[in-house]
Structure formats: structure tokens, C-alpha cells
Amino acid sequence: MDQNIERFKKGAKYVSIASAVTRDHLTSCEHISDDYSNLKCVKFIPASGAATRMFEDLYKYVEDKIDTESINTFFDELEDITFYEEIKDFIKKEKIDKSKTSGRLKIIDYILNTLNYGNLPKAVIKMNSYEGYSTTPIEEHIYEGERYLCPSSLNFHFTISNNHEDLFNRYIESVLNGRDDIKVSYSFQKPKTDTLAVDMDNNPFMMENGELLYRPGGHGALIENLNDIDGDIIFIKNIDNVCHRDYIEDTVNSKKKLASIGYAFKEKIDGYIRDLLSDDYDIDEIKKFINQELNITFKGEMTKDKALSFLNRPLRVCGVVKNQGEPGGGPFLVDNGEYTDLQICEKSEIDLNDKEQHELFSASEFFNPVDIVCFVKDHRGEKFNLLEYVNEERYFISQKTYKGKDIKALEHPGLWNGAMDNWNTLFVEVPLSTFNPVKKVNDLLRPCRRSVAEMEEVYWAEVAASNE
């Protein structure tokens, strides 16, 4: 508790950006190999988030009854929403006029309360449309993973809320339909990673029953879950970033590319480590590799021990996409004092009141879509203890409310931010088509959520209408 209080008093620290990542910092891939598939692969999907925020526009409409642009779009295109099959019979039976406020409120109530979509995890919301049916992210993640994981190593791990374990079990059982070649496991965010909340004066916040208020510590707490995974290579992707099967080729090729690059670099890194340990090495060659290939610039003299400290770390290969103004973190070159290296930083970690830092942040060409391939074993094939590579100083402090009272919440360093601060990092550009997040309900109306045939049908209908 004392450590939590101390962090609130100190406040969150800013990182020091040396530059935004440019194409010069990216790693390229000459050819895609499936050599990595000889290793044990696991797909790790953070999936505990509820869909509540996704439906915030609908909740707001219930409160204020204002027909905003997003609300009008939702109802104008309601027949195209990916879960329309779930609501169409209700609309028809009740003879609802979706253009009227009363009708809109009935539809929203049915979605949020009768179907309980507002409280369900995103993992079970229908997100992609096909002819006659729609699919959930659970189905799509497994379908996608089958296409780049090794056939003998189809391992999927979802981090979920313990309140939803039975729900997940039912969905997984339905998706697998008796298949025993696919292994699915779950874990929960560990209670020990919950953090103390404080009032606005940094005093521990007491609930009505006299107990202290502890809150979940954010996605950075999942480094504990990741550390428990038994695998050589771990693919990380968020639950709501799922690709329609008609457009999946880019996604599969990108995953194979990230894994191929990581595998080749891991082989090279392990070779240099063995050379150093056997005292048969060229320090200039190793320094050049660390500097030019790993993008680590050490400001002191590169010794054997220092080279080992840079090389003998977990490795992650992160896909990045062109910055389209999406909210979230980005890739940067960060000055750590002794050296600069590649990091994924959130906007809140950067002092935007500092003119130079603001300019560097604004110059960012790329965005972090959370498309990461992790190599978590050392040169001997033994697992790294990932908890040893966390920068505990990159925590977050945010303002929340608890039953109408303002509080401050503490979050652990983000899973792909400070939790992986002391990893070796490679950034690789991947196509924008691989990034299909669902943050708001209207994201389910995007063309990427519908089949090619359906989109062609829409196109020709629009052409016909324009010719009338």
C-alpha cells in the first residue's frame, strides 16, 4: 500500500522521446519463412473487456434523446449492422419505426438489456457478417490463428473475466465442435495486481463498508499472465481486432512475416551470445548489430558484459501501420539516459507541454495496432522471467469516479509499454488492412466487416440507383 501511495504522490513520469520512428528505424523482410513453426506457438488474446464503452453512443441517446450524427448513422444503416439477425425479428414483431425516438429507444433497450450486449464481453459480440450468419471475435481469432500457427501447435490463450468463464466455455465448445487439435486455455487478471485507489489528496479511498478500494491494475497486469504461458513464440492481438475472412490474406502474411523476422533475429542474437560466452567474438561487429539492427545506441563503451545485457533479453517484433489519427500509442525512439532504444509509448506518457516533445510526437508516421510476436526463451531454450524486464516507473495515473466521488486510479505499466520496456524491439510495417478494431458500435458498419460479395451487391445497387 505504501508503494502505491508514494507513486500517487510522485505522479507518473514522462518518457523522453529522442525521435519518432521513421522508415529508417523499421525492419524489412526479404522473404517469408515458416521456420518458426517448428517451435511451440501460442496466440495470446486479452479478452476481458466488456462491450460497455463500445455502446456508449447508445447509452447517451437513452439519457439525452439527441439524434447525433452517429445515432442517425446507426439507425439509417441498422440493417447492415453485424448483429442485425439478432434483433430483426423483435423489430418486425413489435412493428417498430426506427425513425422515431420511441422506436429507437425500444431497439436500444432490446440490444443493451434484453440481449445484454452492454454487459457482455466484446469477445462474444457478432462482429463480421457472412451470407446468412455472423461471427464473434472468438471464432475469427481461432480461424485466423489456424492459418499461421503450426498445425501441431494450435494453442490459443484468452485472458478473461472470471465472471464470464461459463460463457466463454459455451462459445468455445460451440466453435471447436469436438475438434481436439485446437487447445484453448484461459486465465484471469490476478487479484494481487489490483491497485489501491486514493482520493484527490492522495489519501487511501475508503468504501462505505470501511474497506479500502482496490481496482484492477490495467492491461499491464497481464504481463503476469503472459509470463505464465508455456511457449517459444507468443502472438499477441487484441480481441476486437478481427479481420473478415474475405480479406484475411494480408493478416496471415503479416503474421508470418513478423514471426519470420523474429526467428531470424533470434538465431542471430543467440549466436552472438554464444560467441560472447565462449570469448570468441568481434565486439565491433556485435556493437554494429546492436546499433544498426536493434536500433540501440549506447553512449558508453561497449564491453562484453554490456553487449550481453543488451542481447540476452526477450525479443518482440511489432507490426506498425500508417498513422491515420486513431487514438492510442505509437512507436518512438526513447532516450533512457545511458542509451536510446525503440519503445511503444502512449500519448499520456509524453509531456505535450514541452514544445520539442510535442513536435516529435506530432511527427509520428506510424501507429501501434497491437500486433506483436514475442520470443520469450533465452539462448539455452529456458524461459525468461518477463517480470524482470518491466520498467515499474512507467505506471499510469488516471482520474475516475466511484459512486459519484472523484478518485485517482493507478495502472501498471502498459503490457506493450513499460511492461516490455527492457525487451529488444523491432518495428515492421504491416498493411492497414490488418487493423480492424471495434471501439464504437458504428465500427461494425465499416465495409471491412462484410463480405466481398455483399459489398459488390451494395456497389451495383448504388450504381443502379444513380442511373434512375
SULJO-V825110 format. One record per residue. N is the residue number from 1. RES is the residue in one small letter. PSI is psi as a letter, one per 40 degrees, with the letter a starting at -180 (NA if undefined). Layout:
[[N,RES,PSI] [N,RES,PSI]]
This chain:
[[1,m,d] [2,d,d] [3,q,d] [4,n,d] [5,i,d] [6,e,d] [7,r,d] [8,f,d] [9,k,d] [10,k,d] [11,g,i] [12,a,i] [13,k,i] [14,y,i] [15,v,i] [16,s,h] [17,i,h] [18,a,d] [19,s,i] [20,a,i] [21,v,h] [22,t,a] [23,r,d] [24,d,d] [25,h,e] [26,l,i] [27,t,h] [28,s,i] [29,c,h] [30,e,d] [31,h,i] [32,i,h] [33,s,i] [34,d,f] [35,d,d] [36,y,d] [37,s,e] [38,n,e] [39,l,i] [40,k,h] [41,c,i] [42,v,h] [43,k,h] [44,f,h] [45,i,h] [46,p,h] [47,a,f] [48,s,e] [49,g,h] [50,a,i] [51,a,e] [52,t,d] [53,r,d] [54,m,d] [55,f,f] [56,e,d] [57,d,d] [58,l,d] [59,y,d] [60,k,d] [61,y,d] [62,v,d] [63,e,d] [64,d,e] [65,k,f] [66,i,h] [67,d,g] [68,t,i] [69,e,d] [70,s,d] [71,i,d] [72,n,d] [73,t,d] [74,f,d] [75,f,d] [76,d,d] [77,e,f] [78,l,d] [79,e,e] [80,d,e] [81,i,i] [82,t,d] [83,f,f] [84,y,d] [85,e,d] [86,e,e] [87,i,e] [88,k,d] [89,d,d] [90,f,d] [91,i,d] [92,k,d] [93,k,d] [94,e,e] [95,k,f] [96,i,h] [97,d,h] [98,k,e] [99,s,e] [100,k,i] [101,t,d] [102,s,d] [103,g,d] [104,r,d] [105,l,d] [106,k,d] [107,i,d] [108,i,d] [109,d,d] [110,y,d] [111,i,d] [112,l,d] [113,n,d] [114,t,d] [115,l,e] [116,n,f] [117,y,d] [118,g,d] [119,n,e] [120,l,i] [121,p,i] [122,k,d] [123,a,d] [124,v,e] [125,i,h] [126,k,h] [127,m,e] [128,n,h] [129,s,h] [130,y,i] [131,e,h] [132,g,e] [133,y,i] [134,s,i] [135,t,i] [136,t,i] [137,p,d] [138,i,d] [139,e,d] [140,e,d] [141,h,d] [142,i,d] [143,y,d] [144,e,d] [145,g,d] [146,e,d] [147,r,e] [148,y,e] [149,l,i] [150,c,h] [151,p,d] [152,s,e] [153,s,f] [154,l,g] [155,n,h] [156,f,h] [157,h,h] [158,f,h] [159,t,h] [160,i,i] [161,s,h] [162,n,e] [163,n,e] [164,h,e] [165,e,d] [166,d,d] [167,l,d] [168,f,d] [169,n,d] [170,r,d] [171,y,d] [172,i,d] [173,e,d] [174,s,d] [175,v,d] [176,l,d] [177,n,f] [178,g,e] [179,r,h] [180,d,e] [181,d,e] [182,i,h] [183,k,h] [184,v,h] [185,s,i] [186,y,i] [187,s,i] [188,f,i] [189,q,h] [190,k,h] [191,p,d] [192,k,e] [193,t,e] [194,d,i] [195,t,i] [196,l,h] [197,a,i] [198,v,i] [199,d,a] [200,m,e] [201,d,e] [202,n,f] [203,n,i] [204,p,h] [205,f,h] [206,m,h] [207,m,i] [208,e,d] [209,n,e] [210,g,e] [211,e,i] [212,l,i] [213,l,h] [214,y,i] [215,r,i] [216,p,i] [217,g,e] [218,g,i] [219,h,e] [220,g,d] [221,a,e] [222,l,e] [223,i,d] [224,e,d] [225,n,d] [226,l,d] [227,n,d] [228,d,e] [229,i,h] [230,d,g] [231,g,i] [232,d,d] [233,i,h] [234,i,h] [235,f,h] [236,i,h] [237,k,h] [238,n,i] [239,i,d] [240,d,e] [241,n,g] [242,v,i] [243,c,i] [244,h,i] [245,r,d] [246,d,e] [247,y,f] [248,i,e] [249,e,d] [250,d,d] [251,t,d] [252,v,d] [253,n,d] [254,s,d] [255,k,d] [256,k,d] [257,k,d] [258,l,d] [259,a,d] [260,s,d] [261,i,d] [262,g,d] [263,y,d] [264,a,d] [265,f,d] [266,k,d] [267,e,d] [268,k,d] [269,i,d] [270,d,d] [271,g,d] [272,y,d] [273,i,d] [274,r,d] [275,d,d] [276,l,d] [277,l,d] [278,s,e] [279,d,f] [280,d,g] [281,y,i] [282,d,h] [283,i,d] [284,d,d] [285,e,d] [286,i,d] [287,k,d] [288,k,d] [289,f,d] [290,i,d] [291,n,d] [292,q,d] [293,e,d] [294,l,e] [295,n,f] [296,i,h] [297,t,h] [298,f,h] [299,k,e] [300,g,a] [301,e,h] [302,m,h] [303,t,i] [304,k,d] [305,d,d] [306,k,d] [307,a,d] [308,l,d] [309,s,d] [310,f,d] [311,l,d] [312,n,g] [313,r,i] [314,p,i] [315,l,h] [316,r,i] [317,v,h] [318,c,h] [319,g,h] [320,v,i] [321,v,i] [322,k,h] [323,n,h] [324,q,e] [325,g,e] [326,e,i] [327,p,i] [328,g,a] [329,g,i] [330,g,i] [331,p,h] [332,f,i] [333,l,h] [334,v,h] [335,d,h] [336,n,e] [337,g,c] [338,e,d] [339,y,i] [340,t,i] [341,d,i] [342,l,h] [343,q,i] [344,i,h] [345,c,h] [346,e,i] [347,k,d] [348,s,e] [349,e,e] [350,i,h] [351,d,g] [352,l,e] [353,n,e] [354,d,h] [355,k,d] [356,e,d] [357,q,d] [358,h,d] [359,e,d] [360,l,d] [361,f,d] [362,s,d] [363,a,e] [364,s,h] [365,e,e] [366,f,i] [367,f,i] [368,n,h] [369,p,e] [370,v,g] [371,d,g] [372,i,h] [373,v,h] [374,c,h] [375,f,h] [376,v,e] [377,k,i] [378,d,a] [379,h,e] [380,r,e] [381,g,e] [382,e,i] [383,k,h] [384,f,i] [385,n,h] [386,l,d] [387,l,d] [388,e,e] [389,y,e] [390,v,h] [391,n,g] [392,e,e] [393,e,e] [394,r,f] [395,y,i] [396,f,i] [397,i,h] [398,s,i] [399,q,h] [400,k,a] [401,t,i] [402,y,h] [403,k,f] [404,g,e] [405,k,h] [406,d,h] [407,i,i] [408,k,h] [409,a,i] [410,l,h] [411,e,i] [412,h,i] [413,p,h] [414,g,i] [415,l,d] [416,w,e] [417,n,b] [418,g,d] [419,a,d] [420,m,f] [421,d,d] [422,n,f] [423,w,i] [424,n,h] [425,t,h] [426,l,h] [427,f,h] [428,v,h] [429,e,h] [430,v,i] [431,p,i] [432,l,d] [433,s,e] [434,t,e] [435,f,h] [436,n,g] [437,p,i] [438,v,g] [439,k,d] [440,k,i] [441,v,d] [442,n,e] [443,d,d] [444,l,e] [445,l,e] [446,r,i] [447,p,d] [448,c,e] [449,r,e] [450,r,i] [451,s,i] [452,v,d] [453,a,d] [454,e,d] [455,m,d] [456,e,d] [457,e,d] [458,v,d] [459,y,d] [460,w,d] [461,a,d] [462,e,d] [463,v,d] [464,a,d] [465,a,d] [466,s,d] [467,n,e] [468,e,NA]]
